[in-house]
């Protein structure tokens, strides 16, 4: 079976230098070059965004009984289910666990890094078809959210999008973590600083604190507070004693919800330009993201925006097999 080549770029970002968290500006970015890539023939490009607490390198992880992303691409291309494409796997990890692919004074300029730095670099260094019609963005969970949001805010950059189990309907998908986060904080006298210091010092990281870490990461993206020092340079959208939402902060979060973003004419226009808008989610999703996907796609129908929406019988995790559905479609859309 013909195999593609994986190149790992050591990319030095100018916009991530001196970021608020002191995270490294040098990023390792895996790039899959298809089997017939020779540096002369140009190929379309797919940007594959990792989920929360992940980087592009996660797509190369070897696990028993599972394919890496390059292995999946090789198989799909060899069986002619997918057309050849360059696949770029960015690293937008932060000390909070992720950036949601946004610019934020709490984390850094990750949206600018992707749009203004990484994409131009790839187009300059590799043989790409660099028109927006030949460029796609896709991902799962926070990566799916990032793909959908970037498509709505940068209509001049992407021609196709695939959103797998992407964050949306924030009231439900994040709201259910609030009571758990409050219970975790009670162990640390309600102090984010005490919690974070204890978490970093633990030789084995506790697994029962994800609800709080997840909400801290989202707050860093949606409600940053640069007047305070890390890890308190965020505004949590809830009262840590009563678990009640704080309306003024929650409003800031909702402004980033894809369900709200698509109410803007610019977002609608951007989605209408796409040659493919693919959205899927498992009906057993632990965060209830399939309900958000249903709301989003119902709005798409009412607006007359072409899309594909699929549901499948599974939860949120270990669903990379769904790339077998999206990759053939997205590669055809940008060929």
JOBEL-V389053 format. One record per residue. N is the residue number from 0. RES is the residue in three letters. PSI is psi in radians with two decimals (NA if undefined). OMEGA is omega in radians with two decimals (* if undefined). Layout:
n=N res=RES psi=PSI omega=OMEGA
n=N res=RES psi=PSI omega=OMEGA
//
This chain:
n=0 res=UNK psi=2.19 omega=3.10
n=1 res=UNK psi=2.47 omega=-3.11
n=2 res=UNK psi=2.54 omega=3.01
n=3 res=UNK psi=3.11 omega=3.13
n=4 res=UNK psi=2.40 omega=3.07
n=5 res=UNK psi=2.11 omega=3.06
n=6 res=UNK psi=2.34 omega=3.08
n=7 res=UNK psi=1.87 omega=3.13
n=8 res=UNK psi=2.33 omega=2.99
n=9 res=UNK psi=1.63 omega=-2.98
n=10 res=UNK psi=2.16 omega=3.13
n=11 res=UNK psi=1.90 omega=-3.09
n=12 res=UNK psi=2.29 omega=3.06
n=13 res=UNK psi=-0.68 omega=-3.05
n=14 res=UNK psi=-0.31 omega=3.12
n=15 res=UNK psi=-0.07 omega=3.07
n=16 res=UNK psi=2.45 omega=-3.13
n=17 res=UNK psi=0.61 omega=3.07
n=18 res=UNK psi=2.74 omega=-3.00
n=19 res=UNK psi=-0.43 omega=-3.08
n=20 res=UNK psi=-0.09 omega=-3.09
n=21 res=UNK psi=0.38 omega=3.09
n=22 res=UNK psi=2.66 omega=-3.07
n=23 res=UNK psi=2.32 omega=3.07
n=24 res=UNK psi=-0.28 omega=3.09
n=25 res=UNK psi=2.15 omega=-3.06
n=26 res=UNK psi=2.41 omega=3.08
n=27 res=UNK psi=2.07 omega=-3.02
n=28 res=UNK psi=1.84 omega=3.06
n=29 res=UNK psi=2.44 omega=3.12
n=30 res=UNK psi=2.12 omega=3.09
n=31 res=UNK psi=2.12 omega=3.07
n=32 res=UNK psi=2.17 omega=-3.02
n=33 res=UNK psi=2.88 omega=-3.03
n=34 res=UNK psi=-0.65 omega=-3.08
n=35 res=UNK psi=0.19 omega=3.12
n=36 res=UNK psi=2.23 omega=3.13
n=37 res=UNK psi=0.10 omega=3.14
n=38 res=UNK psi=-0.12 omega=3.14
n=39 res=UNK psi=-0.90 omega=3.10
n=40 res=UNK psi=2.31 omega=-3.09
n=41 res=UNK psi=2.54 omega=-3.12
n=42 res=UNK psi=2.66 omega=2.99
n=43 res=UNK psi=2.88 omega=-3.03
n=44 res=UNK psi=2.40 omega=3.07
n=45 res=UNK psi=2.24 omega=3.06
n=46 res=UNK psi=2.02 omega=-3.07
n=47 res=UNK psi=1.98 omega=-3.05
n=48 res=UNK psi=2.28 omega=3.14
n=49 res=UNK psi=2.76 omega=3.08
n=50 res=UNK psi=3.14 omega=-3.12
n=51 res=UNK psi=2.39 omega=-3.13
n=52 res=UNK psi=0.35 omega=3.12
n=53 res=UNK psi=2.83 omega=3.05
n=54 res=UNK psi=3.08 omega=3.11
n=55 res=UNK psi=-0.53 omega=-3.14
n=56 res=UNK psi=-0.43 omega=3.11
n=57 res=UNK psi=-0.47 omega=3.13
n=58 res=UNK psi=-0.20 omega=3.12
n=59 res=UNK psi=-0.05 omega=-3.07
n=60 res=UNK psi=2.31 omega=3.09
n=61 res=UNK psi=2.21 omega=3.11
n=62 res=UNK psi=2.50 omega=-3.11
n=63 res=UNK psi=2.23 omega=3.08
n=64 res=UNK psi=0.13 omega=-3.11
n=65 res=UNK psi=2.73 omega=3.10
n=66 res=UNK psi=2.54 omega=2.89
n=67 res=UNK psi=2.89 omega=3.10
n=68 res=UNK psi=-0.78 omega=3.09
n=69 res=UNK psi=-0.67 omega=3.09
n=70 res=UNK psi=-0.70 omega=3.11
n=71 res=UNK psi=-0.77 omega=3.13
n=72 res=UNK psi=-0.76 omega=3.11
n=73 res=UNK psi=-0.80 omega=-3.10
n=74 res=UNK psi=-0.80 omega=-3.11
n=75 res=UNK psi=-0.65 omega=3.13
n=76 res=UNK psi=-0.75 omega=-3.11
n=77 res=UNK psi=-0.61 omega=-3.14
n=78 res=UNK psi=0.13 omega=3.09
n=79 res=UNK psi=0.44 omega=3.04
n=80 res=UNK psi=-0.42 omega=-3.11
n=81 res=UNK psi=2.51 omega=3.06
n=82 res=UNK psi=2.67 omega=-3.10
n=83 res=UNK psi=2.46 omega=3.12
n=84 res=UNK psi=2.70 omega=2.95
n=85 res=UNK psi=2.33 omega=-3.13
n=86 res=UNK psi=2.11 omega=-3.09
n=87 res=UNK psi=2.33 omega=-3.07
n=88 res=UNK psi=1.54 omega=-3.04
n=89 res=UNK psi=2.82 omega=3.04
n=90 res=UNK psi=1.85 omega=3.11
n=91 res=UNK psi=0.57 omega=3.10
n=92 res=UNK psi=2.58 omega=3.04
n=93 res=UNK psi=3.00 omega=3.11
n=94 res=UNK psi=-0.37 omega=3.07
n=95 res=UNK psi=-0.13 omega=3.14
n=96 res=UNK psi=-0.30 omega=-3.14
n=97 res=UNK psi=2.98 omega=-3.07
n=98 res=UNK psi=-0.14 omega=-2.98
n=99 res=UNK psi=0.29 omega=3.10
n=100 res=UNK psi=0.64 omega=3.13
n=101 res=UNK psi=2.77 omega=2.89
n=102 res=UNK psi=2.26 omega=-3.13
n=103 res=UNK psi=2.39 omega=3.07
n=104 res=UNK psi=-0.12 omega=3.09
n=105 res=UNK psi=-0.40 omega=-3.05
n=106 res=UNK psi=-0.82 omega=-3.08
n=107 res=UNK psi=-3.12 omega=-3.01
n=108 res=UNK psi=1.24 omega=-3.04
n=109 res=UNK psi=-0.56 omega=3.05
n=110 res=UNK psi=-0.79 omega=3.09
n=111 res=UNK psi=-0.70 omega=3.10
n=112 res=UNK psi=-0.81 omega=-3.12
n=113 res=UNK psi=-0.90 omega=-2.99
n=114 res=UNK psi=-0.73 omega=-3.02
n=115 res=UNK psi=-0.37 omega=-3.10
n=116 res=UNK psi=-1.07 omega=-2.96
n=117 res=UNK psi=-0.83 omega=-3.12
n=118 res=UNK psi=-0.85 omega=3.08
n=119 res=UNK psi=-0.65 omega=3.12
n=120 res=UNK psi=-0.80 omega=-3.14
n=121 res=UNK psi=-0.76 omega=-3.13
n=122 res=UNK psi=-0.54 omega=-3.13
n=123 res=UNK psi=-0.68 omega=-3.02
n=124 res=UNK psi=-0.53 omega=-3.05
n=125 res=UNK psi=2.80 omega=-3.13
n=126 res=UNK psi=1.56 omega=-3.12
n=127 res=UNK psi=2.66 omega=2.90
n=128 res=UNK psi=1.75 omega=-2.89
n=129 res=UNK psi=0.23 omega=3.01
n=130 res=UNK psi=2.61 omega=-3.14
n=131 res=UNK psi=-0.57 omega=-3.12
n=132 res=UNK psi=-0.34 omega=-3.11
n=133 res=UNK psi=0.33 omega=-3.13
n=134 res=UNK psi=2.28 omega=-3.13
n=135 res=UNK psi=2.75 omega=3.04
n=136 res=UNK psi=2.40 omega=-3.10
n=137 res=UNK psi=2.89 omega=3.11
n=138 res=UNK psi=3.09 omega=-3.12
n=139 res=UNK psi=2.56 omega=3.10
n=140 res=UNK psi=-2.11 omega=3.07
n=141 res=UNK psi=-0.51 omega=3.05
n=142 res=UNK psi=-0.65 omega=3.06
n=143 res=UNK psi=-0.69 omega=3.06
n=144 res=UNK psi=-0.85 omega=-3.13
n=145 res=UNK psi=-0.72 omega=-3.13
n=146 res=UNK psi=-0.80 omega=-3.10
n=147 res=UNK psi=-0.74 omega=-3.12
n=148 res=UNK psi=-0.77 omega=3.12
n=149 res=UNK psi=-0.65 omega=3.11
n=150 res=UNK psi=-0.61 omega=-3.11
n=151 res=UNK psi=-0.43 omega=-3.08
n=152 res=UNK psi=-0.16 omega=3.13
n=153 res=UNK psi=1.19 omega=-3.08
n=154 res=UNK psi=-0.41 omega=-3.09
n=155 res=UNK psi=0.12 omega=-3.05
n=156 res=UNK psi=-0.52 omega=-2.99
n=157 res=UNK psi=2.53 omega=3.12
n=158 res=UNK psi=-0.25 omega=-3.12
n=159 res=UNK psi=2.64 omega=-3.08
n=160 res=UNK psi=2.44 omega=2.96
n=161 res=UNK psi=2.17 omega=-3.12
n=162 res=UNK psi=1.89 omega=3.10
n=163 res=UNK psi=2.05 omega=3.06
n=164 res=UNK psi=0.80 omega=-3.09
n=165 res=UNK psi=2.60 omega=3.11
n=166 res=UNK psi=2.17 omega=3.03
n=167 res=UNK psi=2.90 omega=-2.99
n=168 res=UNK psi=1.12 omega=-3.01
n=169 res=UNK psi=-0.59 omega=-3.14
n=170 res=UNK psi=-0.69 omega=-3.10
n=171 res=UNK psi=-0.88 omega=-2.96
n=172 res=UNK psi=-0.54 omega=3.07
n=173 res=UNK psi=-0.51 omega=-3.07
n=174 res=UNK psi=-0.59 omega=-3.07
n=175 res=UNK psi=-0.23 omega=3.11
n=176 res=UNK psi=-0.25 omega=-3.01
n=177 res=UNK psi=-0.86 omega=3.12
n=178 res=UNK psi=-0.71 omega=3.14
n=179 res=UNK psi=-0.72 omega=3.12
n=180 res=UNK psi=-0.70 omega=3.12
n=181 res=UNK psi=-0.71 omega=3.13
n=182 res=UNK psi=-0.67 omega=3.11
n=183 res=UNK psi=-0.79 omega=-3.11
n=184 res=UNK psi=-0.52 omega=3.12
n=185 res=UNK psi=-0.49 omega=3.11
n=186 res=UNK psi=-0.33 omega=-3.06
n=187 res=UNK psi=0.55 omega=3.09
n=188 res=UNK psi=0.53 omega=3.11
n=189 res=UNK psi=0.20 omega=-3.05
n=190 res=UNK psi=2.09 omega=3.06
n=191 res=UNK psi=-0.66 omega=-3.11
n=192 res=UNK psi=-0.80 omega=3.11
n=193 res=UNK psi=-0.77 omega=3.13
n=194 res=UNK psi=-0.86 omega=-3.04
n=195 res=UNK psi=-0.72 omega=3.12
n=196 res=UNK psi=-0.70 omega=3.12
n=197 res=UNK psi=-0.68 omega=3.13
n=198 res=UNK psi=-0.79 omega=-3.13
n=199 res=UNK psi=-0.61 omega=-3.09
n=200 res=UNK psi=-0.35 omega=-3.08
n=201 res=UNK psi=2.16 omega=3.13
n=202 res=UNK psi=-0.53 omega=3.04
n=203 res=UNK psi=2.02 omega=-3.04
n=204 res=UNK psi=2.25 omega=3.11
n=205 res=UNK psi=2.47 omega=-3.10
n=206 res=UNK psi=-0.12 omega=-3.07
n=207 res=UNK psi=0.28 omega=-3.10
n=208 res=UNK psi=0.17 omega=-3.05
n=209 res=UNK psi=-0.63 omega=-3.11
n=210 res=UNK psi=-0.73 omega=3.14
n=211 res=UNK psi=-0.77 omega=3.13
n=212 res=UNK psi=-0.72 omega=3.13
n=213 res=UNK psi=-0.80 omega=-3.12
n=214 res=UNK psi=-0.56 omega=3.06
n=215 res=UNK psi=-0.75 omega=3.11
n=216 res=UNK psi=-0.72 omega=3.13
n=217 res=UNK psi=-0.67 omega=3.11
n=218 res=UNK psi=-0.62 omega=3.10
n=219 res=UNK psi=-0.55 omega=3.12
n=220 res=UNK psi=-0.76 omega=-2.95
n=221 res=UNK psi=-0.51 omega=-3.11
n=222 res=UNK psi=1.11 omega=3.12
n=223 res=UNK psi=2.69 omega=3.05
n=224 res=UNK psi=1.52 omega=-3.06
n=225 res=UNK psi=-0.10 omega=3.12
n=226 res=UNK psi=-0.27 omega=-3.14
n=227 res=UNK psi=2.83 omega=-3.10
n=228 res=UNK psi=2.62 omega=3.06
n=229 res=UNK psi=2.43 omega=0.08
n=230 res=UNK psi=0.27 omega=-3.10
n=231 res=UNK psi=0.32 omega=-3.14
n=232 res=UNK psi=0.69 omega=-3.14
n=233 res=UNK psi=2.73 omega=2.99
n=234 res=UNK psi=1.93 omega=3.04
n=235 res=UNK psi=2.49 omega=-3.05
n=236 res=UNK psi=0.36 omega=-3.11
n=237 res=UNK psi=2.71 omega=3.04
n=238 res=UNK psi=2.11 omega=-3.03
n=239 res=UNK psi=-0.23 omega=3.12
n=240 res=UNK psi=-0.71 omega=-3.06
n=241 res=UNK psi=-0.20 omega=-3.09
n=242 res=UNK psi=0.22 omega=3.09
n=243 res=UNK psi=2.45 omega=3.08
n=244 res=UNK psi=2.48 omega=3.06
n=245 res=UNK psi=1.89 omega=-2.98
n=246 res=UNK psi=-0.74 omega=-3.07
n=247 res=UNK psi=-0.63 omega=3.13
n=248 res=UNK psi=-0.72 omega=-3.14
n=249 res=UNK psi=-0.58 omega=3.09
n=250 res=UNK psi=-0.65 omega=3.11
n=251 res=UNK psi=-0.67 omega=3.11
n=252 res=UNK psi=-0.83 omega=-3.07
n=253 res=UNK psi=-0.45 omega=3.11
n=254 res=UNK psi=-0.33 omega=-3.14
n=255 res=UNK psi=-0.04 omega=-3.14
n=256 res=UNK psi=2.21 omega=3.13
n=257 res=UNK psi=-0.54 omega=3.12
n=258 res=UNK psi=-0.57 omega=3.07
n=259 res=UNK psi=-0.68 omega=-3.12
n=260 res=UNK psi=-0.61 omega=-3.08
n=261 res=UNK psi=-0.09 omega=3.05
n=262 res=UNK psi=-0.28 omega=3.11
n=263 res=UNK psi=2.45 omega=-3.10
n=264 res=UNK psi=-0.61 omega=3.14
n=265 res=UNK psi=-0.71 omega=3.12
n=266 res=UNK psi=-0.74 omega=3.12
n=267 res=UNK psi=-0.75 omega=3.14
n=268 res=UNK psi=-0.69 omega=3.14
n=269 res=UNK psi=-0.76 omega=-3.13
n=270 res=UNK psi=-0.60 omega=3.14
n=271 res=UNK psi=-0.42 omega=-3.13
n=272 res=UNK psi=-0.32 omega=-3.05
n=273 res=UNK psi=2.50 omega=3.02
n=274 res=UNK psi=-0.35 omega=3.06
n=275 res=UNK psi=2.28 omega=2.99
n=276 res=UNK psi=1.82 omega=-3.07
n=277 res=UNK psi=2.25 omega=-3.12
n=278 res=UNK psi=2.26 omega=3.03
n=279 res=UNK psi=2.88 omega=3.11
n=280 res=UNK psi=2.51 omega=3.08
n=281 res=UNK psi=2.50 omega=-3.10
n=282 res=UNK psi=-0.05 omega=3.06
n=283 res=UNK psi=0.36 omega=-3.08
n=284 res=UNK psi=2.20 omega=-3.06
n=285 res=UNK psi=-0.35 omega=3.14
n=286 res=UNK psi=0.09 omega=3.13
n=287 res=UNK psi=0.43 omega=-3.06
n=288 res=UNK psi=-0.34 omega=3.09
n=289 res=UNK psi=-0.49 omega=3.08
n=290 res=UNK psi=-0.72 omega=3.07
n=291 res=UNK psi=-0.71 omega=3.11
n=292 res=UNK psi=-0.63 omega=3.12
n=293 res=UNK psi=-0.75 omega=3.11
n=294 res=UNK psi=-0.80 omega=-3.10
n=295 res=UNK psi=-0.82 omega=-3.08
n=296 res=UNK psi=-0.49 omega=3.03
n=297 res=UNK psi=-0.70 omega=3.09
n=298 res=UNK psi=-0.68 omega=3.09
n=299 res=UNK psi=-0.74 omega=3.13
n=300 res=UNK psi=-0.79 omega=-3.11
n=301 res=UNK psi=-0.54 omega=-3.13
n=302 res=UNK psi=-0.07 omega=3.14
n=303 res=UNK psi=0.53 omega=-3.14
n=304 res=UNK psi=2.11 omega=-3.10
n=305 res=UNK psi=2.40 omega=3.14
n=306 res=UNK psi=2.89 omega=2.99
n=307 res=UNK psi=2.25 omega=-3.14
n=308 res=UNK psi=2.18 omega=3.14
n=309 res=UNK psi=2.55 omega=3.00
n=310 res=UNK psi=2.68 omega=-3.13
n=311 res=UNK psi=2.82 omega=-3.03
n=312 res=UNK psi=1.44 omega=3.12
n=313 res=UNK psi=3.07 omega=3.14
n=314 res=UNK psi=-2.61 omega=-3.04
n=315 res=UNK psi=-0.47 omega=-2.95
n=316 res=UNK psi=2.69 omega=3.08
n=317 res=UNK psi=0.90 omega=3.14
n=318 res=UNK psi=0.48 omega=-3.14
n=319 res=UNK psi=-0.28 omega=3.07
n=320 res=UNK psi=-0.32 omega=3.11
n=321 res=UNK psi=-0.28 omega=3.05
n=322 res=UNK psi=-0.39 omega=3.07
n=323 res=UNK psi=-0.38 omega=3.12
n=324 res=UNK psi=-0.77 omega=-3.02
n=325 res=UNK psi=-0.69 omega=-3.06
n=326 res=UNK psi=-0.78 omega=3.09
n=327 res=UNK psi=-0.71 omega=-3.11
n=328 res=UNK psi=-0.75 omega=-3.07
n=329 res=UNK psi=-0.61 omega=3.12
n=330 res=UNK psi=-0.59 omega=3.08
n=331 res=UNK psi=-0.69 omega=-3.08
n=332 res=UNK psi=-0.53 omega=-3.07
n=333 res=UNK psi=0.12 omega=-3.08
n=334 res=UNK psi=NA omega=*
//
